């Protein structure tokens, strides 16, 4: 046992003993050592948490000081930024520089944005007054790859809307969620407004998804699990918001800045060791630039040292678990495309995979169709804008993408891509813009006003 151990759940504003003495071991994926243990929550724990959230809802839903509460929460969480980066580095393996900027920095930005959206904006349509009211008790089930950002994107939006929350963080990376709870407790968030039950998906996640007193389930994770959650919630006609998988295309037109497009594209594909749902894992390159792009991508991949997340020279940390490592290696070993980067030595201990680039990838192949969730990039040639769009849209997913070229032409291609977000010429991520996908990438949106609206009901009052 270590100082990172957590023995209690957070329910009704208090640290409480779980119903079961069973625990879940949390690994350090860079060393394969056990970091800590957290409670293995049960359905009984979920019942207690939902009851606390339900009891808190009536007062929180009309609380005039929600902005002040979220403002204090932001202050308390910002004071823990260093601990957040270190914790994510330990339990996920994100290199420290990225952990500070993204894993710690982005959630703070998102939390601040939702604090600023708390105050309702009056709206009228003809003789109707349009009211936006909180949907109720929210069950939030979050993934391991951005373990605080994905929590805050749901929790902050739900709280700003006036909902109360029962949160299940991923059992692979639960420790950083406890830092959020510590901050919420310090900020004196009212009892029952935020409740956290750690545990596995089949136990705690299923109990939340099927609970009769949970009005909405917000889930980020695999498409298969999202489908199961939808079925569970459908029995009681509960609202569901899903942010699922992706297989995003990065389209490089013949008038693009090739060097920058490839460099940024490789970096996007390898961010967080490729464990990013929006990763541009398919690089589509015009045939006139193709050979040069392949060479540039292979060279760029060679500039991603693999190793200890706390070594400042490391750009690629481990994958989250042995299961994920074996899954990614399986995709690599089965690939029939031309390997142009990969297979370089990695540390003997830890769940590492070398940065890998394949060229001449068949757009219909497993490599180009399935979400690998590791540092694996596929490069595909195209002859025309129409062909590029067709390849980009040849996917069951539609979450993100990129286009590089002259502004007007790139915008034309971006508009034809069936995906929720597209960056043109490296446009920066906007945490206030709607985030979500088409097709099997999900239902609903997160972030900004659109994310807030997911947690609201709309009422028309005629006068």
N, C-alpha and C positions, 0 to 999 in steps of 0.2 A: 504494500500500500504506500502511496506517496501523498505529498501535500496537495496534489491536484485532485485527489479523490473527492467525490460528492456523495453524501450518504442520504440526503433528503430530497424530497420534491418540493416544489413551490406551489402551494394551493391556498387560496383565500388570504393572501398577503402574509403567509407564514411558511417557514420551513417545517415540513411535516414528514414523519416516518412513512415510508412506502408500505403497502399492504404485504409485500413479499420481501424476504431477506435476500433474494437472488440479485445478483449484480451483473453488469456488462463490462467487460474489459475493453479499454480504449488503447489502441496501439499507436506507437510512433512508427509511421511507415518508412522512415529513413533508417531506423535501427532494428525494427521488428520487436522492440521491447514494449512491455505494457507500461503505459503512462499513468493510468488511473483506472478507477472503477466508478460506475454510476449506477443508480438503481434501475433494475429491470421492472418497469412499471407494469401494472395489470389493468384489466377492465374495471376493477373496483376503484383504482386510483383515478381513472378517467371519469368514473361516475362522480367522485368527490370534486374533481376539478370542474366538471361541467355544472354541477350544482352551485359551486362558488361563483362561477361566471354568470350563471342565470340570476343568482341573488344580487349580483352587483350591477346587472344590466340596466334596470330601471333608473337608478340614480346617475350612472355614468352616461347613459344615452342623452340626458338633458343637462349634463354638467356644464355650467358656463365657463369653467376654468380649465377645460381640456388643453387649451394652448399652453397655459402655465405649467401643467403637469408634463407635457411633452417637451417643453423648453427645459425644465429641470432634468428630465431624463436625458436630453441631449448633452447637457453640461456634465452629468455624472458619467455618461458613456464616453464622452470625449476625454475625460480624465483617465480612462482606462485604455486609451488607444495603444500604448506600448504593450500592455498585457494582452490585448486582443491580437496584435500582430504576432507576438511570441507564442501564444496559445495555438493559433492557426498554423504557425510554422511547425509546432510540435505534433499536433493531431492530424494535420493534413499534409504537411511537407511543402507548403508554399514557400519559395525563397523569400527571405526576410524583406528585401526591397519591395517585392510585389505585395507581400502581406501587409506592409505598412501603407502602401498607396491604395491598394484595392480592397483587401480583406478587412482592413480597419477604416480606411478613409471613405470608401464608397457608402457603407452603412450610415456613417455620420452625416454625409451629404443628403442621403435619402430621408433620414429622420428629420433633419432640419426642414426639408421641403414639405414634409407632411405636417409638421408643427405649424408652418405658415399657411397651410390649407384648411386648418381647423374651422375658422370662422365661415359660416354659411353665406353664400351669395344669394340674395333674393332674386326670384325669377318669376316673371309673369308671361302668360300667353293668352292674349285676349282678356277674357274675364276670369281666367284661371290663375290661381296662385300655385306655383309648383314648389312643393316641399320635398326635401331630400332627408330621409330618415335612416338610421342605422338598421342593418338587416337583422341583427340579434347577436346570438352567441356564435362565434367563429371558431372552427377547428382548423388550425394551421399545421400542416405537415411539411417539413422542409428537408432539403437534401444536404449532402455532405460537401459539395464542391465549393460553394461559397457560403459557409455555414452561418455567418452573421448577416451578410447582405440579404440572403434569401429570407432569413427570419425577420429582419427589420422591414423589408419590402412588404411583408404581409402584416406584421404586428403594428407597425407605425400607421399604415393606412387604415387598418381596422379600428385602432384606438382613436385616430383622428375623426373617423366617421361616427364614433360613438358606440362601437361594438365592444364586447368583451371577448377575451381570447383564451383558448386552451391550445397550447403549443406542444408539439412533439418534434424536437430536433432529431436529426439523424443520429442513430446509435453509433455511427463511425466517427462522427465529429461533434459530440454533444457539449464539450467543455466550454466552448466560447459562448454558448447560449446561457450558461450560468453567469457569465460576466454581465450579460444584459440584465439578467434577473437581479444581480447584485446592484446594478445601477438603478433599476426600477424600484428596488426596496429603499435605496438611499434617497431617491427622488420622492419617496412617499406616495407612490401610485396607490390609489385606493384599493383596499383588499378585494380580491376576486376579479379585478379588471384584467390582470395578466396571470395565467397559471401555466406551469410547465411540468409535463410528465415525460420523463425519459423512458425509453423502451424500444422494442422492435416494431417493425411495421405490421407483421401479422397479428400482434397482440394489441399494442397501444394504438397504432395507426388504424387498424380495423375497428377498434372500439370507438374511436373518434368519428370515423366515417359513417358508421352505422348508428350513432347515438341519437335517440329520438329528440333530445333537447339541444342538439347542435343545428343551428339554422343554416349554416353555410360551411362548406369545406373548401379551403384554399390549399392546393397541393402543387409542389414542384418536384419533379422526378421523372421516372421512366414512363413511357407511354403505356406499357402493360399495367403498371400499378395505377396510373391515372384512369384507365378503363375500369379496373376493379372498384376504385373509389366512386366513380360515377354510378356504377350499378348499385353500390351500397346506399348512396345518397338518394338514388331514384325511388327507392321504396317508400320514402316519406316526402318526396318532391322537394328535397332540400337543394339549395343553390350550390353549384360547384364552379370553382375557377381552377383552371389547370394550366400550368406552364411545364411543357414536356420536352421531348427531344428535338434535335436539330441535325441537319446535314447541309450546312450553309455553303453557298457558292460564292467565290471571289472572282469576278469577271474582269479580265484585263484585255481591254480593246487595243487595237493596233496603234492608236494615237495616245496611249497612256505613257506616263513616266514609269518605264519598266522597272528600273532599279528600285525606286521607292515602293512601287506596287508589290513587288516580290518581297522586299524586306519587311514591309508592314504586314503583308499577307502571311508570311511564315511566322512572324511574331504573334499574330492573332491565332493561328492554328495551334501554336505551342503554349499559349498563355495557360498558366495553372497546370502545366504538363499535359495540355490538351484536354483537360477535364472541365470543359466549358461548353454549355449547350449551344451557345452562339458561335462557336469556333468556325472559321472559314476553312473547313477541312477539304473542300474541293477547289482547287485553283484552276480556273478555266482561262486559257491563254490563246490569243489569236495565233493562227499557224505561222504568220510571218515573224513572230517573236518567240515562238515556242522553244526552240533549241536554246536560245540565250536565257530564257526564263528558267528552264530546267537546270542549267548550269548555275545560275544565280541562286536558285532555291537550295541546291545541294551545298553550295558554298556557305550560304547563310545558316543552314542547319548545323553546319560544322562549328558555328560560333555560339552554340548553346551548350556550355559545359554542364555535365550532369553531376550532382553530388549533394553534399550536406546543405540543407536549406539555410543554415546559419553562417555558411561561408559566403562572403560578399562576392566571390567570383562565380558562384552557382547561378545559372539561369534556368535550369530545369531540375526540379525536385522529383521525388518519387511519386508513384501513383498511390492511391489511398489505401490499397489493401492487396494482399496476395491474389485474391479472386480477381480484382481488376487487372492486375499485372498479367495474370495468365490469360484473361480474356483478350487483352490487347495483343499479346504475343501470338495468340491464336489467329487473329486477323492477319498479322504480319506473315506468319508462316504459311497461311493458305493463299496469300495473294499471288496472282499470276502476272502482275505488272512488272515493269523494269525498276529494280531497286537502285536509286541513285544516292541515297544517304541512309545510314542506319547500320546496325550491327556493331557499332563501336563499343568498346568495353565500358561497363558500368560498375559501380561499387558492388562487391560480392554480397554484401548484406543490405537489405532494404528492397523495396518494391519498385525498382527503377526500370525504365525502358529508354533506350537511346532514341534521340530525335530521328525520325524516319521519314523519308520522302520517296514516293513512287511516281514514276512517269509512265506515259502511254497507258493510262488507266481506262478501262472500258467503262463508259458511263452507266452501264447496266449491271456492272459487277457488284459483288458484295462490298468490296472496298469503297465503291462510290455511292452505295445505297444505304449501308448500315451505319449507325452512330457508333463509332469506335471508342470514343472518350479516352483518348491517349494521344501522345505526340506523333501522330501519323498524318501526313499530308499527301493527297492524291492530285496529280497534275494531268489535265485533260485538254487536248487541242480543240479549237473550233475554227470554222472558215468564215462565218458571217454572224452578224448580230442576232439574226433569227435563230441560228443554230445555238448560239450561246444561251439565249433565253430558253430554248427548248431543253437544253441539257440542265440548266439551272433549275427549271421547274419539274424535271423528271425525278421527283422525290416524294415520298409520303410525308415529308416534313416541310415546314415553311416558316422558320423562325427568324433568320437573319441573312445577311449577305453583304457583298461589296461590289462596286463597279469603279473601274479606273479608265479615264479617257477624257476627251473634251467635255466641258460641263453639260452642254445641251444634249450631246449624244449619250453620255453616261446617265443623265436624268431620264432619257427616253427608255433606256434599257432597264433602269431601276424600277420604273413604273410598271413594267411588264413582268417583273419577277413576283411570283406568288409567295410573298414572305412578309413577315410583320415589321421588319426593320431592314433598311439598306443604307450603307454608308457610301457616299460618293467621294472618291479621291481621299480617303482616310478621314472623313468627317468624324469629329469626336463624339463619343458616347454622351448622350444627354439624359441625365437621371430624372428629368421632369417630363420627358417624352414617353408616350405609351409604349410598353414593352410586352410582347406576346406574339403568338404565332398563328399561322394558317394550318389547315389540314390537321395532321396528327401531332403538330407542335403545340396544340392546346386550345383552350377556350377562355376568353376573357383577356384582360390586360392588367399589368402592374405598372406602378410608378406614375407620379404626377396626378393630375385631375382625373384621368381615365382610370388609374389604379384606385383612387379614392371612390369613384363611382361604383366599382365592383362590390363594395361593402355597404351600399346604400339601396334603399327602396325609394321609389319615386311616387309621390302622391299629388294628385291634382285636386285643388279646392276651388270650386266655382263661386264667384261672388256676384 
